[in-house]
Amino acid sequence: MSGILLFGSFAVLLVLGVPICVSLGLSSVVGLLASGFDLGMLPDTIYASVCKYALLAVPFFVLAGAIMEYAGISEISTHSVSSTPVESDTKLDWKAQKEAQAKERKRQNDLKKTEDAIAKLEERDSEIDELMTQEEVFTNSVRCRELSEEKAKIAEELETLYMRWEELAE
């Protein structure tokens, strides 16, 4: 009977437009009176039910939440839980920095390879020049033509490598 009176008074108070907290309090008092509870024992009962160390976790949990919100940690943690990953500015800066470092290493590696290729071709070009000064080579027209064709190919390759080197050196 007291349960029906408790929920009934709560529903009536809500329908009348009384705030929920007041409706809960008044309907609880009505339920206690209907069950024959001594209202003089009410403060002791309330104190005994609230005076538990386990309940200290609730305000400290709220305090921890407020501190995390003030520090901005809660925003980071909610982004990590969301379905679409949102990266922080620091992470983006770090990624951009790593990508820039990788591009620079690749550029330097390509530059080194280009310089090595240029050095080999220039060395071979100077070897051909030395060969052309030898009597047995410049008297042999077939050998001389082969060396001139090779020298022309080297000149073409060197031209493209020089342009590539200029692009990489910037």
Buried (B, 14 or more C-beta within 10 A) or exposed (E): EBEEBBEEBBEBBBEEEBEEEEBBEBBBBBBBEBEEBEEEEEEEEEEEEEEEEEEEEEEEEEEEEEEBEEEEEBEEEEEEEEEEEEEEEEEEEEEEEEEEEEEEEEBEEBBEEBBEBBEEBEEBBEEBEEBBEEEEBEEEEEBBEEBEEBBEEBEEBBEEBEEBBEEBEE
